[in-house]
Amino acid sequence: MQFHRIALPALVAMHMAVPALAQETGSVNPKPLPPLANPNDPNVAAKQLFGRKLTPANLQTRSIGFYAKGCLAGARALPINGDTWQVMRLSRNRNFGHPELIALLERLAKKVPKVSNWPGLLVGDISQARGGPMLTGHASHQVGLDADIWLTPMPRRELTRLEREEMSATMVVAPNRLDVDPKVWSRSHVAVIRAAAQEPDVERIFVNAAIKKALCRDAGNGDRSWLSKVRPMYGHDYHFHIRIKCPAGSDDCTPQEPPASSEGCAASDLAYWFSDAVLHPKPPKTPPKPKPPMTLSQLPPACKQVLLAP
């Protein structure tokens, strides 16, 4: 199975930034972003424009563009509380998604207590109200088809607002980064990720390579076909990332190639992820110049309509 490779300078930056972003705390009383001095300036970063839209675009529902370069019309919010889920980091206002993703999350959450000893799911970032680039944390999550699920079972009580902003998800990767932490990892982790991967609309699930390694080992001898959807990716120590296919009716949605059918469990499939260059990246001699932020003109043309819609 072939996986996307990232140049080492970019890897170093990602390796250092992702854990902090994944567990960044929020505020019970977040301050609204100040108005932009000139929102029509073509050089304004698209993340500044979409980050200020707090409600969905009143347009026909559709995902527009690619997972890391697009927007979302007619989003639906995942309620912050359900019988078997709770939304975390409410101050981020990122519990919006395509209705098909929201329905999948609700359906998966109901399955979780039946297949594991978890009472339910703690849901992290999905998308902003109109999708698009985010001010912090993600390159993807732009079209309402990605969702982060904490590797922490939902408690049997409703979390307070402060807890949702400040508590940390569970780190399941061992300190040496070569495997999961046996003190934390459980059969329920396997069962929950398996249940997500077995959903027909799910195309990919991203996890830390150590988690992928553990899933390969602990999946058993029954149906293992779901493992082909589970892909190693940088970070993802505290959560797993669900990505669904482009939904019907979203003709402007740009799909990915379907994942390879192999399990991706061979030593050769995982060797790159456990190489010294990945586990212990050395800072580049010359720090890479940061890429300029994406502007509205770089997104699909329909995203301007989404941004301006009531």
C-alpha positions in Angstrom: 0.0 0.0 0.0 1.4 3.4 -1.0 1.0 6.4 1.3 1.6 10.1 0.7 5.1 11.2 1.6 5.9 14.7 2.8 9.2 16.4 2.4 11.3 16.4 5.6 11.3 20.2 6.2 7.5 20.1 6.1 7.6 17.0 8.2 9.6 18.7 11.0 7.1 21.6 11.1 4.1 19.2 11.2 5.7 16.9 13.7 6.2 19.8 16.1 2.9 21.6 15.5 0.3 18.9 15.3 0.3 17.6 18.9 0.0 21.2 20.3 -2.8 22.1 17.9 -4.7 18.8 18.6 -4.9 19.5 22.3 -5.1 23.3 22.3 -7.5 24.4 25.0 -10.4 26.8 24.3 -12.3 29.4 26.3 -15.7 29.4 28.0 -16.1 33.0 26.9 -14.4 33.3 23.5 -14.0 36.9 22.2 -15.5 37.5 18.8 -13.0 38.2 16.0 -12.7 41.9 15.2 -14.1 43.0 11.8 -11.6 43.0 8.9 -10.5 46.4 7.8 -10.9 45.5 4.2 -12.6 42.2 3.7 -12.8 42.8 -0.1 -9.0 42.9 -0.4 -8.1 40.0 -2.7 -5.0 39.3 -0.6 -7.0 38.7 2.6 -6.5 35.1 3.7 -9.6 32.9 3.1 -9.3 31.6 6.6 -9.9 35.1 8.0 -13.1 35.3 5.9 -14.5 31.9 6.6 -13.5 32.0 10.3 -15.8 34.9 10.8 -18.9 33.1 9.4 -20.7 31.6 12.4 -23.8 30.3 10.6 -24.3 28.1 7.6 -24.9 29.5 4.1 -28.6 29.4 3.3 -28.0 27.5 0.0 -28.6 24.0 -1.4 -26.5 21.6 0.5 -23.3 20.6 -1.3 -19.6 20.1 -0.6 -17.5 22.2 -3.0 -13.9 21.5 -4.0 -11.4 19.2 -2.3 -11.1 18.2 1.3 -8.2 20.7 1.7 -9.3 23.3 -0.7 -13.0 24.1 -0.7 -16.1 25.1 1.2 -19.5 23.9 2.3 -23.0 25.1 1.5 -26.1 24.2 3.5 -24.2 22.7 6.4 -25.9 21.0 9.3 -24.7 21.3 12.9 -24.1 18.2 15.1 -26.1 18.9 18.3 -23.6 19.4 21.1 -25.2 16.7 23.2 -26.7 13.3 22.2 -27.4 10.2 24.2 -24.2 8.7 22.9 -22.0 11.7 22.0 -20.8 15.0 23.2 -19.1 17.8 21.2 -15.8 19.1 22.5 -14.1 22.6 22.2 -17.4 24.4 21.6 -15.6 27.7 21.4 -14.2 26.7 18.0 -17.7 26.5 16.5 -16.6 23.6 14.3 -19.4 21.1 14.7 -20.8 21.7 11.2 -20.7 19.2 8.4 -22.5 17.9 5.3 -25.8 16.3 6.5 -24.5 12.9 5.4 -21.5 13.2 7.6 -23.6 14.4 10.6 -26.0 11.4 10.1 -23.1 9.0 10.0 -21.6 10.4 13.2 -25.0 10.1 15.0 -25.4 6.5 13.6 -21.8 5.5 14.6 -22.3 7.0 18.1 -25.3 4.8 18.6 -23.4 1.7 17.6 -20.4 2.4 19.9 -22.0 1.2 23.2 -23.1 -2.0 21.4 -19.7 -2.9 20.2 -17.5 -1.6 23.0 -17.5 -0.6 26.7 -17.6 3.1 25.7 -20.8 4.9 26.6 -20.4 7.1 23.5 -18.1 9.4 21.5 -16.3 12.6 22.2 -16.4 14.5 18.9 -13.7 17.0 18.0 -13.5 19.3 15.0 -15.7 18.7 12.0 -15.9 21.9 9.9 -16.7 25.5 10.2 -20.3 26.7 9.4 -19.4 27.4 5.8 -16.3 25.1 5.6 -13.3 26.7 4.1 -9.8 27.1 5.5 -9.6 27.3 9.3 -7.7 29.8 11.3 -5.9 27.1 13.2 -5.2 23.4 13.2 -6.2 21.8 9.9 -5.4 21.8 6.2 -8.4 19.6 5.5 -11.9 19.7 7.1 -12.9 22.3 4.5 -15.8 20.7 2.8 -17.8 19.2 5.7 -16.7 15.6 5.1 -14.0 15.2 7.8 -14.5 14.6 11.5 -12.2 14.0 14.4 -13.2 11.5 17.1 -11.3 11.6 20.4 -9.6 8.3 21.5 -11.3 8.9 24.9 -14.6 7.3 25.8 -17.5 9.6 26.5 -18.1 9.7 30.3 -21.4 8.6 31.7 -22.3 12.2 32.5 -22.6 15.5 30.7 -19.3 17.3 30.7 -19.3 20.9 31.8 -18.5 23.7 29.4 -15.2 24.2 31.1 -14.3 20.5 30.8 -15.1 20.6 27.1 -12.6 23.4 26.6 -9.8 22.3 28.9 -9.7 18.5 29.2 -7.2 16.6 27.1 -8.0 13.6 24.9 -6.2 10.4 25.7 -2.7 9.8 24.3 -2.6 6.2 23.2 0.8 6.1 21.6 3.8 4.9 23.7 6.5 7.4 24.5 9.0 5.7 22.1 6.4 6.1 19.3 6.9 2.5 18.1 3.6 1.1 19.4 0.5 1.9 21.4 0.7 2.3 25.2 -0.5 -1.0 26.6 -1.7 0.8 29.8 -4.2 2.8 27.7 -4.9 0.8 24.5 -7.9 -1.5 24.7 -10.1 -3.8 22.7 -12.7 -1.0 22.7 -10.4 1.2 20.7 -10.2 -1.5 18.1 -14.0 -2.0 18.1 -14.8 1.7 17.8 -12.4 2.3 14.9 -13.6 -0.9 13.2 -17.2 0.2 13.5 -16.3 3.5 11.9 -14.3 1.9 9.1 -17.1 -0.6 8.3 -19.5 2.3 7.5 -20.0 2.2 3.7 -19.7 5.9 3.2 -16.4 6.1 5.1 -13.5 6.3 2.6 -10.5 6.8 4.9 -9.6 6.9 8.6 -6.4 8.5 9.6 -4.5 7.4 12.7 -0.9 7.5 14.0 1.2 4.7 12.5 1.5 3.1 15.9 -2.2 2.8 16.1 -2.3 1.3 12.6 0.3 -1.2 13.7 -1.8 -2.1 16.8 -5.0 -2.5 14.7 -3.3 -4.8 12.3 -2.1 -7.0 15.2 -5.4 -6.9 17.2 -8.0 -7.1 14.4 -8.2 -10.9 14.7 -8.8 -13.4 11.9 -12.3 -12.5 10.9 -13.2 -9.8 8.4 -10.1 -7.6 8.0 -11.2 -5.8 4.9 -11.9 -2.6 6.9 -8.2 -2.2 7.6 -7.6 -1.0 4.1 -9.4 2.2 4.9 -7.2 2.9 8.0 -4.2 5.0 6.9 -1.1 6.1 8.9 -0.8 9.9 9.1 1.3 12.3 11.1 -0.1 13.3 14.5 -3.4 11.6 15.3 -2.1 10.3 18.6 -5.1 11.5 20.6 -7.9 11.1 18.0 -8.8 9.4 14.8 -10.0 11.2 11.7 -13.0 10.0 9.7 -13.3 11.0 6.0 -16.4 10.2 3.9 -16.8 10.1 0.1 -18.2 12.9 -1.9 -21.9 12.7 -1.4 -24.5 12.4 -4.2 -25.6 15.8 -5.3 -22.2 17.5 -4.6 -21.1 17.6 -8.2 -18.5 20.2 -7.4 -16.9 17.9 -4.8 -13.4 16.7 -5.8 -13.0 13.0 -4.8 -9.8 11.2 -3.8 -8.7 8.0 -5.4 -10.2 5.1 -3.5 -7.7 3.5 -1.0 -5.9 0.4 -2.1 -7.7 -2.9 -1.2 -4.7 -4.4 0.7 -4.7 -4.3 4.5 -1.6 -2.1 4.6 -0.3 -4.3 7.5 3.0 -5.6 5.9 6.2 -4.5 7.5 7.1 -2.7 4.2 3.8 -0.7 4.4 4.8 0.7 7.8 8.6 0.9 7.5 8.6 4.6 6.4 6.5 5.7 9.4 8.9 4.1 11.8 12.1 5.3 10.2 14.3 7.5 12.2 13.7 10.5 9.9 10.0 10.4 10.7 10.2 9.5 14.4 13.1 11.8 15.2 13.1 14.5 12.5 16.0 16.9 12.6 15.4 20.6 12.1 16.4 21.7 8.7 19.6 23.9 8.4 17.5 26.5 6.7 14.0 26.8 8.0 11.4 26.6 5.2 9.6 29.8 4.3 6.0 29.6 5.3 3.6 29.3 2.5 1.3 32.3 2.0 -2.2 31.7 3.2 -4.8 30.6 0.7 -7.0 33.4 -0.7 -10.6 33.3 -1.8 -9.5 33.4 -5.4 -7.6 30.1 -4.9 -10.8 28.3 -3.8 -13.4 27.0 -6.2 -15.4 30.0 -7.7 -18.6 28.8 -6.0 -17.0 29.4 -2.6 -17.5 33.2 -3.1 -21.2 32.6 -3.3 -21.1 30.5 -0.1 -19.2 33.2 1.7 -21.6 36.0 0.6 -24.8 34.1 1.1 -27.2 35.0 3.9 
